[in-house]
Amino acid sequence: MKHRVSLVVAFACAFCFVLGLAGCSQAGSYEGKTLTPTISSPTIGQNGTLRVGIDADGGAPFVTSSSSASYAGIDVDMAAALADQLGLKLELVDVAGNASSALADGDVDIVMSQTSTEKSSTMWVSDPYIETGVALFASNGSTTVPESVQASSIAAQSSSTSAWAVQNAFGDDALNPASDLVSAFSLVETGKSQYVAADAVIGSYAALVQSVDVQPIALLGSKGGYCIGVDSSNQELQKAISAALTAVRGNGVFDAVCTKWLGSPMNLDALSTIEVSSSKSVSAGDDSDEKSAEGGSAETASSSTAGANAVQPGSTR
């Protein structure tokens, strides 16, 4: 059964995001701006509302949920920003891994957290709204990209794509396997490893909530990204989402969302790339084991501020 949460999205503007993310409080006197829809039915299924499919079990930092059925995370904040850019209210729909069928059945207009590999004859995917890949994290201030490393100097979650990338690039002895991503960062904190290899997005979030002072210094292999899925026959919505995404990424909102959930804006283009074998694809979604393990062991953003730059379920502004 799909779980729906209707939200009224009415940001003051990107300025509200940049000045504090949680600054537009639910209890405040902010009355919101007048929404002027830029698209309507039949481009979207319901006039005035953008229905967005999310995976409620996706885990932090993409989607988290609380006992009050409120959603928070990068996907929620980006969906809210896109809806606002289009002049629409937002309705979140838990599609629980059934993104393609939800689109085909008309239950949602778009779906979050898709990858380029999920493009098909029935689903078009946008450019990434956030890029990722296996990143090599080092202590802040350390910017030298290693050409070779000592034994056990790179921590990574066991049996993950990140662990495979380390072994492929530096050899089996370079890997210091950890039971989960939290433990991997602890190995750097205690000096038992010099680096951590992890999904760039998930690793940045884990380091932030663990208060580990690290930064990504390189990518192991190619980068991928999390994209928006739209029905392949709906070209008008595809154009609208592409334009809205370009606007959100360029007006400061995207950087503010990344800073909220990851500690800083995400710019993988600035990182050098360490080559790994092409025998295994390294892209968004490949480290799902890291994602689920991290989601169950690391604290999420404060429940009082998580998703506050969007609108919490049951509230309007």
C-alpha positions in Angstrom: 0.0 0.0 0.0 1.4 3.4 -0.9 1.7 5.9 1.9 0.9 9.5 0.9 1.7 12.7 2.8 0.4 16.0 1.4 2.6 19.0 2.0 2.1 22.6 1.0 5.4 23.9 -0.2 5.7 27.6 0.0 9.3 28.7 0.5 10.0 32.4 0.8 12.7 31.8 -1.8 16.2 30.4 -2.0 17.2 33.1 0.5 15.2 31.2 3.2 17.2 28.1 2.4 20.5 29.8 2.5 19.9 31.8 5.7 19.2 28.8 7.8 17.3 25.9 6.2 15.3 25.5 9.4 14.7 29.2 9.6 11.2 29.1 8.1 9.8 27.4 11.2 6.5 25.7 11.3 5.4 27.7 14.3 6.5 31.0 12.9 4.4 33.8 11.4 5.6 33.2 7.8 2.5 33.1 5.6 4.3 31.9 2.4 4.3 33.1 -1.1 1.5 32.8 -3.6 2.1 29.7 -5.8 1.8 30.3 -9.5 1.8 26.9 -11.2 3.9 26.6 -14.4 2.5 23.2 -15.4 -0.9 21.6 -15.1 -2.9 18.6 -16.1 -2.4 16.5 -18.2 1.4 17.1 -17.7 0.8 16.3 -14.0 -1.9 14.1 -12.7 -3.4 16.7 -10.3 -3.6 20.4 -10.9 -1.6 22.4 -8.4 0.3 19.4 -6.9 3.5 17.6 -7.7 3.2 14.0 -6.6 6.7 12.7 -5.9 7.6 9.1 -5.3 10.2 8.4 -2.6 11.5 5.3 -0.9 10.5 5.8 2.8 12.9 3.0 3.7 15.8 4.5 1.7 17.7 5.6 4.8 19.6 8.7 5.7 20.6 11.0 4.2 18.1 10.5 1.4 14.9 9.7 3.3 14.2 9.2 6.9 10.9 8.9 8.7 9.7 9.3 12.2 7.0 7.9 14.4 4.9 10.9 13.4 5.1 9.8 9.8 7.1 12.9 8.9 9.7 12.5 6.2 13.1 14.3 6.0 16.2 14.0 3.9 17.9 15.1 0.7 15.2 13.6 -1.5 12.5 15.4 0.5 14.2 18.7 0.5 15.0 18.5 -3.3 11.4 17.4 -4.1 10.2 20.4 -2.1 12.5 22.7 -3.9 11.5 21.4 -7.3 7.8 21.7 -6.4 8.3 25.3 -5.3 10.2 26.1 -8.5 7.2 24.8 -10.5 4.7 26.7 -8.3 3.2 23.6 -7.0 2.2 22.0 -3.7 4.0 18.8 -2.9 2.6 15.4 -2.2 5.1 12.7 -1.1 4.2 9.1 -2.0 6.1 6.1 -0.6 6.6 3.9 -3.6 8.6 1.4 -1.6 10.9 0.2 -4.5 8.1 0.2 -7.1 9.1 3.4 -8.9 8.4 2.1 -12.4 5.0 0.7 -11.6 4.0 3.9 -9.7 4.8 6.0 -12.7 3.1 3.6 -15.1 0.0 3.5 -13.0 -0.2 7.3 -12.7 0.2 7.2 -8.9 3.1 9.7 -9.0 4.4 12.4 -11.5 8.1 11.8 -10.7 10.2 9.5 -8.6 13.4 10.4 -6.7 16.7 8.4 -6.3 16.8 6.8 -9.7 20.1 6.1 -11.5 21.1 6.3 -15.2 20.9 2.5 -15.4 17.2 2.6 -14.6 16.4 4.5 -17.8 14.2 2.3 -19.9 11.5 2.4 -22.5 9.0 3.4 -19.9 11.2 5.7 -17.7 13.2 8.8 -18.6 15.8 9.9 -16.1 17.1 13.4 -15.5 20.7 14.6 -15.1 21.7 13.8 -11.5 20.4 16.1 -8.8 23.3 14.9 -6.7 26.4 13.2 -7.9 28.2 10.4 -6.1 30.8 7.7 -6.5 33.3 5.9 -4.3 35.3 8.6 -2.6 38.5 8.4 -0.7 38.2 10.4 2.6 41.2 11.7 4.5 41.7 13.9 7.5 41.0 17.5 6.9 44.2 19.2 5.8 45.4 16.1 4.0 45.0 16.7 0.3 47.7 14.4 -1.2 46.2 11.7 -3.3 48.2 8.5 -2.7 49.8 6.5 -5.5 50.5 3.6 -3.2 49.5 2.8 0.4 50.7 0.7 3.3 48.8 -2.4 4.4 45.5 -1.8 6.1 45.7 1.9 5.5 42.2 2.3 3.8 39.1 1.4 5.8 35.9 0.4 4.0 32.8 -1.6 4.8 33.3 -5.3 4.2 32.0 -6.7 0.9 30.9 -3.3 -0.3 31.6 -1.7 -3.7 34.0 0.6 -1.9 36.0 -2.3 -0.5 36.2 -3.8 -4.0 37.4 -0.5 -5.4 40.2 -0.3 -2.8 41.4 -3.8 -3.5 41.2 -3.1 -7.3 43.1 0.2 -7.1 45.7 -0.6 -4.4 45.7 -4.4 -3.8 44.1 -6.6 -1.2 46.6 -5.7 1.6 45.6 -2.0 1.5 42.1 -2.8 2.8 41.2 -2.6 6.4 37.7 -4.1 6.5 35.1 -2.8 8.9 31.7 -4.2 9.8 29.9 -0.9 8.9 30.6 2.6 7.8 30.6 4.0 11.3 33.3 1.5 12.3 35.3 2.4 9.2 35.4 6.1 10.2 36.3 5.1 13.7 39.4 3.4 12.3 40.6 6.7 11.0 39.7 8.5 14.3 41.9 6.0 16.2 44.7 6.1 13.7 44.3 2.5 12.7 43.8 3.6 9.1 44.7 6.7 7.1 41.8 6.8 4.7 38.2 5.7 4.4 36.6 4.6 1.1 32.9 5.1 0.9 30.0 6.4 -1.3 30.7 10.1 -1.5 27.2 11.1 -0.3 26.6 8.5 2.4 30.2 8.8 3.6 29.9 12.6 3.9 26.7 12.2 5.9 28.2 9.5 8.2 31.3 11.7 8.9 29.1 14.7 9.7 26.9 12.9 12.2 29.9 11.1 13.7 31.8 14.5 13.9 34.8 13.0 12.1 36.9 15.7 10.6 37.5 14.3 7.1 37.1 15.4 3.5 37.0 13.6 0.2 40.3 13.9 -1.7 39.7 11.6 -4.7 37.3 9.3 -6.5 38.0 5.6 -7.0 36.6 5.1 -10.5 33.9 7.0 -12.3 31.1 9.0 -10.7 27.4 8.4 -11.0 24.4 10.2 -9.5 20.9 10.1 -8.2 18.4 11.2 -10.8 14.6 11.9 -11.2 12.5 9.5 -13.1 9.6 10.6 -15.3 7.3 8.6 -17.6 9.1 8.3 -20.9 6.1 9.5 -22.9 5.6 12.7 -20.8 8.0 15.1 -22.7 6.5 18.3 -21.3 7.1 17.1 -17.7 10.6 16.0 -18.6 11.4 19.5 -19.9 9.8 21.2 -16.8 11.8 19.0 -14.4 15.0 19.6 -16.3 14.5 23.4 -16.1 13.5 23.3 -12.5 16.5 21.2 -11.5 18.9 23.5 -13.3 17.4 26.5 -11.4 17.5 24.7 -8.0 21.1 23.7 -8.6 22.1 27.2 -9.7 20.2 29.5 -7.2 21.9 28.3 -4.0 19.2 25.9 -2.8 21.0 22.7 -3.8 24.2 23.8 -2.0 22.2 24.7 1.1 20.6 21.2 1.1 24.0 19.6 0.8 25.4 21.7 3.6 22.5 20.8 5.8 22.8 17.0 5.3 26.5 16.6 4.3 28.2 19.5 6.0 29.3 21.3 2.8 28.3 21.7 -0.8 29.0 18.6 -3.0 31.4 19.2 -5.8 33.0 15.9 -7.1 34.3 17.7 -10.2 37.1 19.1 -8.1 38.4 15.7 -7.1 41.0 13.7 -9.0 40.2 10.2 -10.2 42.0 7.0 -9.3 41.5 4.5 -12.0 39.9 1.1 -11.2 39.0 -1.8 -13.4 35.9 -1.5 -15.5 34.9 -5.0 -14.6 32.5 -3.8 -12.0 30.4 -0.6 -12.3 30.9 1.9 -9.6 27.9 4.3 -9.5 25.0 5.6 -7.5 23.1 2.9 -5.7 26.0 0.3 -5.9 26.8 0.8 -2.2 23.3 0.0 -1.0 24.8 -2.2 1.7 26.7 0.9 3.0 23.4 2.8 2.8 21.4 0.4 4.8 24.1 -0.3 7.3 24.8 3.4 7.9 21.1 4.2 8.1 20.7 1.8 10.9 23.7 2.8 13.0 24.3 6.5 12.5 22.2 9.2 14.1 20.1 11.2 11.7 19.8 15.0 11.7 17.9 16.4 14.6 14.2 15.6 14.3 13.4 19.1 15.2 15.2 20.5 12.1 15.3 17.6 9.7 13.4 18.6 6.5 12.5 21.9 8.1 13.4 23.7 4.9 10.7 21.7 3.3 7.4 21.3 5.1 6.7 18.7 7.7 3.6 16.5 7.3 0.5 18.0 8.6 1.7 21.6 8.4 1.1 24.3 6.0 2.8 27.6 5.3 
